[in-house]
Amino acid sequence: MLLIHGGKAEADAPGPRTGGVPLVPDGFVWPTCRECGGAMLFFAHLPLDPGVIAVFLCQNNPGMCDDWDATAGANRAFVFEGALSAATVPADGETLLGAVTALRPHPVDTPTAEPVLGRLGGVPDWLQGDETPGCPSCTAPMTFAAEFEEGADFATSANFGGGGLGYVFHCRPCDEAAFLWQR
């Protein structure tokens, strides 16, 4: 399924989206970049069955932290299940995109006039070669969940190096997720 531009969305919308605030369980601590120490930017909310994946990456000093690497500590993807509510956003750091964009699933084989902002499932369209991450808990290769374009415009874009793609992976047995990007 393609993820097409679905218009503006509420900051805490439960559907697929980029931007806004993450829906998180009680006790959630906003992630910080292991390299610069700053609060990470919340990028995407991706519902799964059951739960959601929330994707974060460091945008405090674009290009200075290894936010493209799934294991360097400059990005994080979390799997959340159960009762979720809007997170408290840190006051410091580049933590939010400029706008919230709803992502509407659309069949791959059906034409659309709306901008394509990503894709659910299938196989990754690697730009530089296969970098499928291993699960940090069981070490098995993770399953591809979604692919994201940088965004439809400046306000809704994350920095994937200019024209890059972001990749989300999931290990269902371990409830682990990972994110990386390539350009």
N, C-alpha and C positions, 0 to 999 in steps of 0.2 A: 504494500500500500504506500502511495505517495503521501507526504504531509504537505498540504497546500495552505497558502495564506488564507486564514479564516477571519480576518479583520481584527479589530481590537478586542481585548478580553479584560475581564476584571483581574486585579492583581492577585487574587487568591482563587481564581477559577480552578475547578477540579479536573478539567479536561486537559488534553495535550496543549502545551503552550511554551513559548519562550518569554522570559522576563517575568515581572511581578515578584511575588515573594513565595518561597517554598512552603508547602504544607508539610508539617513535621510533627513527630510525636512529642509529648511532654518531655522535658529534660534535654532537648536538642541543643547542642552548642554549635554555633556558626563556625564553619571551618576556616582556618587560617593557612596561608601559604607556608610551607616548610622552608622555602628559600628566602622570602622577604619578610615574613611574619605578618603581613597584612591580611585583612579579611578578604575572602574570595568573593567574586561576582557570582550571583545565582543566575544561571543561564537557562535551564530547561526543566520542565515538569512533564514527565512521561508516564501516564498510567499504565500499569500492568495488571495482570490477573493473578493473585490479588496484590494490591498495593500500588506504589509509584516508585519511579526512579527520579531523584533530584540531582541535577548536574551543576557543579560549581567549577570555576576556573579563576586563576589569578589574572587580574587585569590592572593591577596597581602600577606596574612599570612595564607596559606591553613590550614584549621581546626580551626582557631581562630575566624572567623566571621561566623555567622549563615547563610551561603549562601545556605543551603538546604531548608530553610523555605521560603514560598511564601510571607510572610508579615514582616519578620524581618528587611528588608532593606539592606541585603547583596546580593540581586540579583534584577533584573528588567527585565521585558518584555514590549516592546512598540509595539503598532500598528501604522504603518505609511501608509498614503495614499497620492496620488497626486505626484507632481514632487519631486524626491529624487535624492540626489547626495552623493558621498563618504564623510563621516565625517572627520573632522580634529581630529587626534588621539592625546591625551595628551602625553606629553613627560615623565611624571612620572607615576609609577605604573605598575602592570602586566596587560596590556591592550589588548594584542593580542596573539592568539595561535601561535605556531611555524610554522604552514603551513596552507594553505587553501585547504579544501577538498570539491569537488563537491558531492552532494547527489543526486542520481538518483532514482526516483520512480520506483518500481518494484512490479508486482503482488505478493501477499502473497502466492498464490497457485502454483507458478512457481518456480522450483529450480534455484538457482544462485550459481556461484562459487565465486562471489565477497563478501567481508565482509559486513554483515548487520550492519549498523550504527544507525538505528532507524526505526520508523514507523509513518505513517500519519494516523490519524483518528482511528476509532474503539473505544476500551476501553483500559484504561491504564493497563499494567501488573505491578500492585503494588507489591513492594518487602516487604513493611512493613504494608500495610493496606491503605485503601482509605483516601486520603488527598485532595480531590477535593476542590479547593479554591472557596470562594464566590467572586463575582464581587465586587470590591471596590466602584463602583457607585450604583448598584442596589441591591446588596447582594445576587442575585440569584446564584445558583451553575454554575460555568463556564463550557464550553464545552471543552472536551479533543481535542487538535489539533495535538500533536505529542509527540513522545517519542524518546529520544536520548541515545545511548551508550556513554561511556566516549570518545571514539575515537579509530582509527585504530592503532595508535602508539604513542610514547611519544610526538612527535612534534605536533600532532593533537588532543591531549587529554585535556579535562578539568578535574578537580579533583572532582569527585563525590564520594569521600571517598574510592576509590579502588573497582571497579566492580559495581558501582552504575548505576542508570538510571535517566535521567533528563526528566521532564514532562512539556509540554507547554499547557496552557489552554487559551481559548479565550471567551469573551462575545461579540458576534457580535452586539447586539443592542447598547451597550455602547462603542464599540471600545476599550475595555480594554483587556489586556493580563496578564498572570501570569506564573511564572516558579518556580519549586521546584525540588529537587532530593531526592532520597532514596538510601540507601545501605543496 
